[in-house]
Structure formats: structure tokens, C-alpha cells
Amino acid sequence: MADDEHDDPADSKQEPSSGGDPLFAEAGVLNRTELIRRPELLEISTVPGSDRIAGRTEQIQYVASNIGPLVTNSEPTSVMIYGKTGTGKSLVSKHTSRRVVREAESRDTNVEMVYVDCAQHNTEAQASSKIARELNELAGEPESIPLTGLGPSHYYSYIWSLLEDHYDGGIVILDEIDQLQPSEDANTLLMQLSRAGESEKTESYIGVIGISNKIEWGDELNSRVLSSLGNEETVFPPYDATQLQNILSARKDAFHDGVLASEIIPRTAALAAREHGDARKAVRILKNAGKLAEQEGAEQVQERHVNEAQKKAEVDRLRELLATDTPHARYVLLALAELTQNTDESDFRTTRVYDAYVEVCEQEAANHLKIDRVRDLLREHAFNDTLESTLESGGRAGGTYKQHRLLKDPNVVKESVKREM
């Protein structure tokens, strides 16, 4: 037998007869102070009850007024929701849709909700497949639907027949719909779902909620799609510090009593409000601060744990944003990071960023985009608070131009971008 197939004799001596493998004690896994008692309340994907959702009453009512008619088996109005990351778009959509499903059931109306993350299911075929398979599972799997191998038209046929045979109505949430590739796939998917009744594909009503972090993305939808959506769209504003504090206070029972020092929730809310008004970031900071305190063996979460957790949350958020960006969006950000790091300046004109971007493309053996498209990418980064763009005057004869300043540590940007490349 080869040497590498033998057990390491040192390993056999590592396990004392009285106490188990010391590896886990040394790694801090054993005897860790338990400060968090309900970790699910600190998970971003958790949709809490109404008593834990703060600052979004108006938005919940807006979604309910459009999708709500399904509870009486009436036709809903589909909507588009825009807003920065962490403004509650997905939370409100899921929460309100689930209330629609429950209220409909109480009225003997069968409505179901399907959630599609278009960053994962990023083509029309993948998204329509996801919808069909979810509806099929909720109906008890009356059909045998292959995961792949069919075109969108086949998956639509499954969707129509499942709705017709098993449901009075359905809600389809298309999160990060701007991630569908090519962009025309989004137009087609929205058109098929929102006009299914008009084209007599099914008599069951479908309410569509489209969600995008990119506030200008709706400009890419054609007029027929906008018409079929009823031209209903809304923008979720960032949370302010008071709203974030209320959100965190509603989740403080995730921790054991007395674990959170009095200043922790106000400090966490202030940090998140100062950066982005991002509730996801605020919850993530609180969770990471608790974990750091546990690993340290502390009896309370202190402000120093929050400060350390904030740094980690900033890196996590940037990576989250970059994960759904196109390669060229990353190249633009990398170009600005290189300029910031390698010069004494902090603000750069669009043309200078573009020249640096072209150099990055050459290094990556990629064909560069035209400058107008790079301007669009810079606007998207500014919308997500990754950079700041200001309009400057060149004087009487110079016209106006834009200056761009990176809002993140260039080292963090470069590391995050290169991990995604």
C-alpha cells in the first residue's frame, strides 16, 4: 500500500482518551460562549412577520393594492419595483405575496407564489423552467418536467396547464430581473406572464412583481411590456437611521437577554444609514458582531465587535454587488481603483476613467465597450454607492463634465473584483 494511504501516526496520537480531538477546542468550536439563540432572525433570507418589518408600511400597501385583487379571484396589476440593495424590495414582495396567498386560502381561492432569483436563473429558459417546476411541486408534482433540455415555449405550456388545472391565480416574483441575458429575455418573459389571460393561454390570473436594483433599467423595457404591466412602478428609498434602529430592535430577541450592550443597536443603525441606508447590511453587521463576540468568549456584544463586523460587512456587500455585475462593470470599477491607488488624485473625469478601463480590457484580452456604455456603467455604480459622480463646470467655454470618485478602499475593490473575474 502506498505511503499516502496509511493513517498518519501523529493523527492517532492526537485524540486523548479523556476529552476528544483538541483541534476543535483550539479552533474555538468547543466551549464557545452562546450569545445568539435564534440565528434565523439574523439571516438575510428570512422573511419575518409583520411586527418585525419597519419603515415599509406604505410600500406593503402599494404592493397589496396591485397584487391583492387575487384574494377575491380578481385580476391583479403587475408591478416593477426599483431601489438600492437593502431597501426591502424582496422582503416586502415576499411578505405581501404570502399574505395574499393566506387571505385567498381563507376565501377558498387557491393562489400560490413563485420566487425566481434571476441572477441564478438568468435566461428566459431557466426562469420559465423554474416557474414551471415550482408550480408543479406546489401542486403535488402532477407533471414530469425536465430541469433542462426544453425551450421556453415548452415550459410556458407547463405553466399555463398547471395554472389552469390546479390554481385560481399565481404570483411570480422576478428578483434582479435585470440579470436576465440577453436583455430581450426580460421583455419576452414579462410579456408572456402578464398577458397570459389576454392571449387566452389560461383563465387563471397572474400577478408579476419585477424587482431591480438599477433604477434606470425600466428604460430597457419596450412600450408593449410597460403597457401590459399597467405602467405601475415604484422606487423604494433607502432606510434612515431611525427605521434601521427599529428594524434591528425588532430582531434583538435573536440574542439572549442582556447580551447586547445598550449602544449596539443605535451604533449599528448609524453605520448602515451613513453608508447606504441598507437594512441587509445592518442585520449582517449585527449578526457578525455577535459571532465575533462568541468566538472571543465575551459575555456581551460590544461596540468594538460592531466596528470590526462593519468592515467585514462592507467587503461582503461589495462582493455581493459584483457577483451580479457584468465583467465590463467590474473592469470599470477596477480601472477607477487603479487610478485612485496609483495617483495623488481622488476625482477623475469620465474620459480618464475610460482610458484606464480600455487598458484593463487589454490586460484581460477583452474587447472594450464604447464610452457611452461606460458612462451608463458609471451611473450604475454611483446608484449603488460604489462611487460618487459630480457634474462640474469647465467655465464659460469649457462646458460641463463629470468627475468620479471611488467610495471604497481601492485594495478591497481590487481584491473583490479579481475574485469575481
C-alpha positions as CSV (number, residue, x, y, z in Angstrom):
1,M,0.0,0.0,0.0
2,A,1.3,3.5,-0.9
3,D,2.5,5.7,2.0
4,D,-0.2,8.2,1.4
5,E,-2.8,5.6,2.0
6,H,-1.7,4.9,5.6
7,D,-3.1,6.8,8.5
8,D,-0.7,9.5,9.8
9,P,0.6,8.0,13.1
10,A,0.7,11.5,14.5
11,D,-3.1,11.7,14.0
12,S,-3.7,8.6,16.0
13,K,-2.0,10.2,19.0
14,Q,-4.0,13.4,18.7
15,E,-7.1,12.0,20.3
16,P,-6.7,11.7,24.1
17,S,-8.7,9.1,25.8
18,S,-10.5,11.6,28.1
19,G,-11.5,14.6,26.0
20,G,-11.8,14.1,22.2
21,D,-9.8,15.8,19.4
22,P,-8.1,19.0,20.6
23,L,-8.4,20.5,17.1
24,F,-12.0,21.7,17.8
25,A,-11.1,23.3,21.2
26,E,-8.2,25.1,19.6
27,A,-10.4,26.3,16.7
28,G,-12.9,27.8,19.2
29,V,-15.7,25.4,18.3
30,L,-16.0,23.8,21.7
31,N,-16.8,25.8,24.9
32,R,-17.8,28.8,22.8
33,T,-20.0,31.4,24.6
34,E,-23.5,31.2,23.2
35,L,-24.9,34.7,22.7
36,I,-27.2,34.1,19.7
37,R,-30.3,32.0,20.5
38,R,-32.4,32.5,17.3
39,P,-29.9,32.8,14.4
40,E,-32.7,32.6,11.8
41,L,-33.7,36.1,12.8
42,L,-30.3,37.3,11.6
43,E,-30.5,35.6,8.2
44,I,-31.0,37.9,5.3
45,S,-33.2,35.4,3.5
46,T,-35.6,35.2,6.5
47,V,-39.0,36.9,5.9
48,P,-40.2,38.0,9.3
49,G,-43.7,38.6,10.5
50,S,-45.4,42.0,10.2
51,D,-44.3,43.0,13.7
52,R,-40.6,42.8,12.6
53,I,-40.9,44.8,9.4
54,A,-40.3,48.5,10.0
55,G,-40.5,51.6,7.7
56,R,-42.2,49.9,4.8
57,T,-45.9,50.2,5.6
58,E,-46.6,52.4,2.5
59,Q,-44.6,50.0,0.2
60,I,-46.5,47.0,1.6
61,Q,-49.8,48.7,0.9
62,Y,-48.7,49.6,-2.6
63,V,-47.9,46.0,-3.5
64,A,-51.1,44.8,-1.8
65,S,-53.2,47.3,-3.7
66,N,-51.9,45.9,-7.0
67,I,-51.5,42.2,-6.3
68,G,-54.2,42.0,-3.7
69,P,-57.2,41.5,-6.1
70,L,-56.1,37.9,-6.4
71,V,-57.6,37.2,-2.9
72,T,-61.1,37.6,-4.4
73,N,-60.1,35.8,-7.7
74,S,-60.0,39.2,-9.5
75,E,-57.4,40.4,-12.0
76,P,-54.2,41.9,-10.4
77,T,-51.9,44.6,-11.7
78,S,-48.3,43.6,-12.2
79,V,-45.6,46.0,-10.9
80,M,-42.0,46.9,-11.2
81,I,-40.0,47.8,-8.1
82,Y,-36.7,49.6,-8.1
83,G,-34.3,50.5,-5.3
84,K,-30.8,50.1,-4.0
85,T,-29.7,46.9,-2.3
86,G,-31.1,46.5,1.2
87,T,-34.2,48.8,0.8
88,G,-36.6,46.0,1.4
89,K,-37.8,45.2,-2.2
90,S,-37.6,41.4,-1.9
91,L,-38.7,41.4,1.7
92,V,-41.8,43.4,1.0
93,S,-42.6,41.4,-2.1
94,K,-42.4,38.1,-0.4
95,H,-44.1,39.2,2.8
96,T,-47.1,40.8,0.9
97,S,-47.4,37.9,-1.5
98,R,-47.5,35.4,1.3
99,R,-50.3,37.4,3.0
100,V,-52.2,37.4,-0.3
101,V,-51.8,33.5,-0.5
102,R,-53.1,33.1,3.1
103,E,-56.0,35.5,2.6
104,A,-57.0,33.9,-0.6
105,E,-57.0,30.5,1.0
106,S,-59.3,31.8,3.8
107,R,-61.7,32.7,1.0
108,D,-61.4,29.3,-0.7
109,T,-59.3,30.7,-3.5
110,N,-56.2,28.8,-4.5
111,V,-53.3,31.2,-5.1
112,E,-49.6,30.3,-5.0
113,M,-46.4,32.3,-5.1
114,V,-43.2,31.5,-7.0
115,Y,-40.0,33.3,-6.4
116,V,-37.3,33.4,-9.1
117,D,-33.8,34.8,-8.5
118,C,-32.8,35.9,-12.0
119,A,-29.2,36.2,-11.0
120,Q,-29.2,32.4,-10.7
121,H,-31.8,31.6,-13.4
122,N,-30.5,34.2,-15.9
123,T,-32.1,33.2,-19.2
124,E,-35.7,33.0,-20.3
125,A,-35.5,29.2,-20.5
126,Q,-34.0,28.9,-17.0
127,A,-36.5,31.4,-15.5
128,S,-39.6,29.8,-17.1
129,S,-38.3,26.3,-16.1
130,K,-38.0,27.5,-12.5
131,I,-41.6,28.8,-12.5
132,A,-43.0,25.7,-14.1
133,R,-41.2,23.3,-11.7
134,E,-42.1,25.4,-8.6
135,L,-45.8,25.4,-9.6
136,N,-45.6,21.7,-10.3
137,E,-44.1,20.9,-6.9
138,L,-46.7,23.1,-5.1
139,A,-49.4,21.2,-7.0
140,G,-48.1,17.8,-5.8
141,E,-46.0,17.1,-9.0
142,P,-48.7,16.0,-11.4
143,E,-46.3,16.6,-14.3
144,S,-42.8,15.3,-15.0
145,I,-40.9,18.4,-16.0
146,P,-37.2,18.1,-17.0
147,L,-34.8,20.6,-15.4
148,T,-33.1,21.4,-18.7
149,G,-33.4,20.4,-22.4
150,L,-36.6,22.2,-23.3
151,G,-37.1,25.7,-24.9
152,P,-39.1,28.4,-23.1
153,S,-42.2,27.7,-25.1
154,H,-42.4,24.2,-23.7
155,Y,-42.0,25.5,-20.1
156,Y,-44.7,28.1,-20.7
157,S,-47.1,25.3,-21.8
158,Y,-46.5,23.6,-18.5
159,I,-47.1,26.9,-16.6
160,W,-50.4,27.5,-18.4
161,S,-51.7,24.0,-17.9
162,L,-50.7,23.9,-14.2
163,L,-52.4,27.2,-13.5
164,E,-55.5,26.1,-15.4
165,D,-55.8,22.7,-13.7
166,H,-54.7,23.5,-10.2
167,Y,-54.8,27.2,-9.3
168,D,-57.2,30.2,-9.4
169,G,-54.2,32.5,-9.6
170,G,-50.5,32.9,-9.2
171,I,-47.9,35.4,-8.1
172,V,-44.4,35.4,-9.8
173,I,-41.6,37.4,-8.2
174,L,-38.8,38.0,-10.6
175,D,-35.9,39.3,-8.4
176,E,-33.0,41.0,-10.1
177,I,-34.8,40.8,-13.4
178,D,-32.1,43.0,-14.9
179,Q,-29.8,40.0,-14.7
180,L,-31.6,38.1,-17.5
181,Q,-29.4,37.7,-20.5
182,P,-29.9,38.8,-23.2
183,S,-31.9,41.8,-22.0
184,E,-34.7,40.9,-24.5
185,D,-35.4,37.8,-22.5
186,A,-36.8,40.0,-19.8
187,N,-39.2,41.7,-22.2
188,T,-40.4,38.3,-23.5
189,L,-40.8,36.8,-20.0
190,L,-42.8,39.7,-18.7
191,M,-44.9,39.8,-21.8
192,Q,-45.7,36.1,-21.7
193,L,-46.7,36.2,-18.0
194,S,-48.5,39.5,-17.8
195,R,-50.6,38.9,-20.9
196,A,-51.3,35.2,-20.5
197,G,-55.0,35.9,-19.8
198,E,-55.4,38.3,-22.8
199,S,-53.9,35.7,-25.1
200,E,-56.3,33.0,-23.6
201,K,-53.4,30.8,-22.6
202,T,-55.0,30.4,-19.1
203,E,-58.1,31.7,-17.3
204,S,-56.1,31.9,-14.1
205,Y,-54.8,35.3,-13.1
206,I,-51.1,36.0,-12.8
207,G,-49.6,38.9,-10.9
208,V,-46.0,39.7,-11.7
209,I,-43.6,41.6,-9.4
210,G,-40.4,42.6,-11.2
211,I,-37.5,43.8,-8.9
212,S,-34.3,45.6,-10.0
213,N,-31.5,47.4,-8.1
214,K,-31.0,49.5,-11.2
215,I,-33.4,52.4,-11.2
216,E,-33.0,53.2,-14.9
217,W,-33.4,49.6,-16.0
218,G,-37.1,50.1,-16.8
219,D,-36.0,52.2,-19.8
220,E,-34.9,49.0,-21.5
221,L,-38.5,47.6,-21.4
222,N,-40.4,48.1,-24.6
223,S,-43.7,50.0,-24.6
224,R,-45.9,46.9,-25.0
225,V,-44.4,45.4,-21.9
226,L,-44.9,48.6,-19.9
227,S,-48.5,48.7,-21.1
228,S,-49.1,45.1,-20.0
229,L,-47.6,45.9,-16.6
230,G,-50.1,48.8,-16.3
231,N,-47.2,51.2,-16.1
232,E,-47.1,50.6,-12.4
233,E,-43.7,51.1,-10.9
234,T,-42.3,52.4,-7.6
235,V,-38.9,53.2,-6.1
236,F,-38.1,52.1,-2.6
237,P,-36.0,54.8,-0.8
238,P,-33.1,53.9,1.5
239,Y,-33.9,53.5,5.2
240,D,-32.9,56.2,7.6
241,A,-31.2,55.7,10.9
242,T,-34.4,55.6,12.9
243,Q,-36.0,53.0,10.6
244,L,-32.9,50.8,10.7
245,Q,-32.9,51.1,14.5
246,N,-36.5,49.9,14.6
247,I,-35.6,47.0,12.2
248,L,-32.8,45.9,14.5
249,S,-34.8,46.4,17.7
250,A,-37.5,44.1,16.2
251,R,-34.8,41.3,15.9
252,K,-32.9,41.8,19.1
253,D,-34.5,38.7,20.6
254,A,-32.2,36.8,18.3
255,F,-29.8,37.2,21.2
256,H,-30.1,36.1,24.8
257,D,-31.3,38.7,27.3
258,G,-28.7,41.2,28.3
259,V,-26.2,40.2,25.5
260,L,-26.4,43.4,23.5
261,A,-24.9,46.4,25.2
262,S,-27.2,49.4,25.2
263,E,-25.3,51.3,22.4
264,I,-25.1,48.4,20.0
265,I,-28.3,48.8,18.1
266,P,-28.0,52.6,17.7
267,R,-24.4,52.3,16.6
268,T,-25.1,49.5,14.1
269,A,-28.1,51.5,12.6
270,A,-26.0,54.7,12.4
271,L,-23.2,52.9,10.5
272,A,-25.6,51.3,8.0
273,A,-27.5,54.6,7.5
274,R,-24.3,56.6,6.9
275,E,-23.1,54.2,4.2
276,H,-26.2,53.2,2.3
277,G,-29.4,53.0,4.4
278,D,-29.1,49.3,3.8
279,A,-31.1,47.1,6.1
280,R,-29.4,43.9,4.9
281,K,-26.1,45.4,5.8
282,A,-27.4,46.5,9.2
283,V,-28.6,42.9,10.0
284,R,-25.4,41.4,8.7
285,I,-23.3,43.7,10.9
286,L,-25.3,42.7,14.0
287,K,-25.0,39.0,13.1
288,N,-21.2,39.2,12.5
289,A,-20.7,41.3,15.7
290,G,-22.5,38.5,17.7
291,K,-20.4,35.8,16.1
292,L,-17.2,37.7,16.8
293,A,-18.2,38.1,20.5
294,E,-19.0,34.4,20.7
295,Q,-15.7,33.4,19.2
296,E,-13.9,35.7,21.6
297,G,-15.7,34.2,24.6
298,A,-17.2,37.6,25.5
299,E,-20.3,37.8,27.7
300,Q,-21.7,40.8,25.7
301,V,-21.6,42.2,22.2
302,Q,-19.5,45.4,22.5
303,E,-19.0,48.4,20.2
304,R,-15.6,47.1,19.1
305,H,-17.3,43.9,17.8
306,V,-19.6,46.1,15.8
307,N,-16.8,48.2,14.3
308,E,-14.9,45.0,13.2
309,A,-18.1,43.5,11.8
310,Q,-18.8,46.6,9.8
311,K,-15.5,46.3,7.9
312,K,-16.4,42.7,7.1
313,A,-19.9,43.6,6.0
314,E,-18.5,46.3,3.6
315,V,-16.4,43.6,1.9
316,D,-19.3,41.2,1.8
317,R,-21.6,43.8,0.3
318,L,-19.2,44.8,-2.4
319,R,-18.7,41.1,-3.4
320,E,-22.5,40.7,-3.4
321,L,-22.9,43.6,-5.8
322,L,-20.0,42.4,-8.1
323,A,-21.4,38.9,-8.2
324,T,-24.3,40.1,-10.3
325,D,-22.4,42.6,-12.3
326,T,-21.2,42.1,-15.9
327,P,-17.4,41.7,-16.5
328,H,-17.3,45.1,-18.0
329,A,-18.9,46.7,-15.0
330,R,-16.1,45.1,-12.9
331,Y,-13.5,46.4,-15.4
332,V,-14.8,50.0,-15.0
333,L,-14.6,49.7,-11.2
334,L,-11.2,48.2,-11.4
335,A,-10.0,51.0,-13.6
336,L,-11.2,53.6,-11.1
337,A,-9.5,51.7,-8.3
338,E,-6.2,51.6,-10.2
339,L,-6.4,55.3,-10.8
340,T,-7.1,56.1,-7.2
341,Q,-4.3,53.9,-5.9
342,N,-1.6,54.9,-8.4
343,T,-2.1,58.7,-8.4
344,D,-2.4,61.5,-5.9
345,E,-5.8,62.4,-7.1
346,S,-9.2,61.2,-6.0
347,D,-11.6,62.5,-8.7
348,F,-11.3,61.6,-12.3
349,R,-13.1,62.7,-15.5
350,T,-15.1,60.2,-17.5
351,T,-12.6,60.2,-20.3
352,R,-9.7,59.4,-18.0
353,V,-11.6,56.5,-16.4
354,Y,-12.5,55.3,-19.9
355,D,-8.8,55.3,-20.9
356,A,-7.9,53.3,-17.8
357,Y,-10.8,50.9,-18.5
358,V,-9.5,50.3,-22.0
359,E,-6.2,49.3,-20.5
360,V,-7.9,46.9,-18.2
361,C,-9.7,45.3,-21.1
362,E,-6.4,44.9,-23.0
363,Q,-4.9,43.2,-19.9
364,E,-8.0,40.8,-19.8
365,A,-7.9,40.2,-23.5
366,A,-11.5,41.6,-23.8
367,N,-13.0,43.9,-26.4
368,H,-13.8,47.3,-24.8
369,L,-17.2,48.9,-24.9
370,K,-17.9,52.4,-26.3
371,I,-17.6,55.4,-24.0
372,D,-21.4,55.9,-23.8
373,R,-21.9,52.4,-22.4
374,V,-19.1,53.0,-19.9
375,R,-21.0,56.2,-18.8
376,D,-24.0,54.0,-18.1
377,L,-21.9,51.6,-16.0
378,L,-20.5,54.5,-14.0
379,R,-24.1,55.7,-13.4
380,E,-25.0,52.2,-12.1
381,H,-22.0,52.1,-9.8
382,A,-23.0,55.6,-8.5
383,F,-26.5,54.4,-7.9
384,N,-25.1,51.5,-5.8
385,D,-22.9,53.9,-3.8
386,T,-19.7,52.3,-5.0
387,L,-18.6,55.6,-6.4
388,E,-19.7,59.2,-6.4
389,S,-20.2,61.2,-9.6
390,T,-20.5,65.0,-9.6
391,L,-21.2,67.4,-12.5
392,E,-18.5,70.1,-12.9
393,S,-18.4,73.3,-15.0
394,G,-15.5,73.9,-17.3
395,G,-16.1,77.6,-17.3
396,R,-17.6,79.9,-19.9
397,A,-16.0,78.0,-22.8
398,G,-15.5,74.6,-21.2
399,G,-19.0,73.3,-20.9
400,T,-19.7,70.6,-18.2
401,Y,-18.2,67.3,-17.4
402,K,-18.5,64.6,-14.8
403,Q,-15.9,63.7,-12.1
404,H,-16.0,60.2,-10.5
405,R,-14.6,59.4,-7.0
406,L,-14.3,55.9,-5.6
407,L,-16.1,55.5,-2.3
408,K,-14.4,52.2,-1.3
409,D,-10.9,51.2,-0.3
410,P,-9.2,50.5,-3.7
411,N,-7.5,47.5,-2.2
412,V,-10.8,46.0,-1.2
413,V,-12.2,46.8,-4.7
414,K,-9.3,45.2,-6.4
415,E,-9.4,42.1,-4.3
416,S,-13.2,41.7,-4.7
417,V,-13.2,42.4,-8.4
418,K,-10.4,39.9,-9.1
419,R,-12.2,37.2,-7.1
420,E,-15.1,37.6,-9.4
421,M,-13.0,37.6,-12.7
